Amino acid sequence: MALVAARYSIDLHGLRVVDALRRFVWFYNDCVRRGVKGPIEVVHGYRSASEGGGEIRRELRGFLGAHEDRLNWVAGDGIGNPGMTKVWVRRALGSPTEI
């Protein structure tokens, strides 16, 4: 999988975890409907859990890992930005209200 610049991005800073996950699912499903093929850049921040942050990053990546039958993803840590995650759209996720 080649890493290319994202044309589509969503910023989840400042949201509660459940709201961030719902917003991500809505955005992701909208990208599926639009036929997006490139990566989505999900900006979530990277503060460590010991500093009281990092919850969105941790929960989002757990969610992505549980749905690898519908998407591909790579943590930004390995490409120089731990505050984001790249997601490649494949198939729609469930309803955001189910989270």
Secondary structure by P-SEA (a helix, b strand, c coil): cccccccbbbbcccccaaaaaaaaaaaaaaaaaaccccbbbbbbbbcccccccaaaaaaaaaaaaaccccbbbbbccccccccbbbbbbcccccccccc
